[in-house]
Amino acid sequence: MNYKRTFIASGLLVAAAFLGISCVNSTRDDKETTGAENTAVAEAQKTGLPYDLSKPVKYNMPQSLFEISGIVFHNGDAKEVFAIQDEDGDLFHLGLTDKTAKFTKFGGKGDYEDLAIIKNFVIVLKSNGELHTFPIAGINAPAVANVVKTKDLVPKAEYEGLAADEKAGMIYILTKDSKPDSKAKTTSIYGFKVAADGTFTLAGQFGLSHKDIEKMSGAARSKFRPSALTKNVATNEWYVLSSINKLLVVTDAGFKVKATYPLPGSFFNQPEGIAFDKDNNLYISNEGGTLAAGNILMFKLKK
């Protein structure tokens, strides 16, 4: 009997200790999350970012977009978002609050990373730099006809970002990682003029300095690996997103770094896509997690 009492008492002490540690860890995690959010707010206020990164409007995506990657709006119209997920060659389009998404097939299995719309063409980027181009008019069919695949536009590397500057009639392809970029501590961006028939001509090459990013973000030993980009047409700035680094980088029109902003993990599980609407509100998509659906976060422009 004494043995049983001793055993029970010991068990209660262990349980109490475990609960105490759990509570401490929970409190610590909450404090860390709050700290990250406060840091994001402080950085945004300090440098004048016209968006509050701690106050998103969240739109959960259907299960078909659990692994949502790139996002874009046609002519900035937020009534319908166009999106891809990174395993299947399907173009999805839906309202932000829709429970299901329409889709059309443009390709087979593959590693699709981002998309852009320009001159009524949809352009989808694969991780090897290959582009799939087709008319937006064909998206209501089960499968798109006349998809044009363009290879060898860019050097062999890993690519993850694609964006259009409709005013300039150009698209920009963003390198995620390459040996030359790693050596030079830069991220290469390639600009192409888009012709009326949807063909491309190289029109510029740019470099995003990792040293400048490290200096501004304070992450001196963190290798910068971007995942998406989009242009703020109102300010003529580029917004470059990094999922791995949980960082938003703002540059000028020539990709010179102007500011960096940390992205709190409490909101940004795996940020893979970024876009603006015609009212200049900012949208960032996140892949789903263990207990979370894929989502799009909207940040209203401060008035």
C-alpha positions, 0 to 999 in steps of 0.5 A, spaced: 500 500 500 505 504 501 508 503 495 502 504 491 501 511 495 509 513 493 508 511 486 501 515 485 504 521 489 511 521 484 506 520 478 502 526 480 509 530 482 511 528 475 505 531 471 505 537 475 512 538 473 510 537 466 504 541 466 508 547 469 514 546 463 508 546 458 505 552 461 512 556 461 513 554 454 507 556 451 508 563 455 514 563 452 512 561 445 506 566 445 511 572 447 516 570 441 510 570 437 508 577 439 515 579 439 515 577 432 509 581 430 511 587 434 518 587 430 514 587 424 510 593 426 516 597 428 520 595 422 514 597 418 513 604 422 520 606 422 521 605 414 514 607 412 511 601 409 504 603 407 501 596 410 500 593 417 503 586 417 500 584 423 493 585 421 491 581 415 485 579 412 485 572 411 482 568 406 482 560 407 483 557 400 479 550 398 483 543 399 485 543 391 489 549 393 493 547 399 499 548 396 498 554 393 504 557 390 503 564 385 497 568 385 495 574 380 489 578 379 487 580 371 488 588 371 488 588 378 481 586 379 480 583 386 474 579 384 477 573 381 484 571 383 488 566 379 493 561 382 497 555 381 499 550 386 506 547 385 505 540 383 500 539 377 499 543 371 492 546 373 490 554 373 485 555 378 481 562 378 476 563 384 473 569 388 477 570 395 471 567 399 469 561 394 469 554 397 471 551 391 475 553 385 474 553 377 480 550 374 483 548 367 489 544 365 495 547 361 500 542 363 502 535 366 505 534 373 511 538 374 514 543 379 510 550 377 512 556 381 509 562 379 505 566 374 503 572 371 498 575 366 500 580 360 497 582 354 491 577 355 496 571 356 497 567 362 504 565 363 506 560 368 514 559 370 517 552 372 522 551 377 527 550 371 526 557 367 521 554 362 515 558 361 508 555 359 504 561 355 496 561 353 491 566 352 487 567 358 480 567 353 481 559 354 481 558 361 474 556 361 475 550 357 477 543 361 484 544 358 487 549 354 489 549 347 495 551 344 500 552 350 506 554 348 512 552 351 519 556 351 525 553 354 532 556 354 530 563 355 534 564 362 541 560 364 540 553 368 538 555 375 533 554 380 527 559 379 521 561 383 518 568 381 515 571 375 512 578 375 509 582 369 510 590 368 504 591 364 505 598 363 512 597 360 510 590 357 515 586 360 516 580 365 521 579 370 524 572 372 527 571 379 532 566 380 531 562 387 538 559 387 544 558 382 552 557 383 554 564 380 549 568 384 551 564 390 558 566 389 557 573 387 552 574 393 546 576 389 540 574 386 539 575 378 533 577 375 531 577 367 527 582 364 523 580 357 519 584 352 513 581 351 510 581 344 503 581 341 504 574 339 506 572 346 514 571 344 519 574 349 526 578 347 531 579 353 531 586 355 535 587 361 538 583 367 538 586 374 542 583 381 539 584 388 544 585 393 545 580 398 549 584 402 544 590 402 539 585 404 543 582 410 545 589 412 538 592 412 535 586 415 541 584 420 541 577 418 548 577 416 549 569 415 542 567 412 543 566 405 537 569 401 533 565 397 527 569 394 520 566 392 516 571 389 516 578 386 511 583 384 511 591 382 507 596 386 505 600 380 503 606 385 510 607 387 514 604 382 517 599 387 518 592 387 516 587 393 520 581 393 518 575 398 522 570 401 519 564 404 525 561 407 528 567 410 521 570 412 522 576 409 519 582 405 524 586 401 522 593 397 527 595 392 527 601 387 525 600 379 532 597 378 532 592 384 536 596 389 534 594 396 531 600 400 528 596 406 527 589 409 521 587 413 521 581 417 514 576 416 512 573 423 511 566 422 504 566 426 501 569 420 506 567 414 507 559 414 510 558 407 509 565 403 510 563 396 506 568 392 505 576 392 500 581 388 497 587 388 490 589 386 488 595 382 487 599 389 494 597 391 492 593 397 497 587 398 496 580 398 501 574 400 499 567 399 501 561 404 501 554 403 498 550 408 501 546 414 499 541 419 493 544 422 492 550 417 489 550 410 492 554 404 491 561 404 491 568 402 492 574 406 490 581 404 493 587 407 489 594 406 493 600 403 493 605 409 490 611 407 
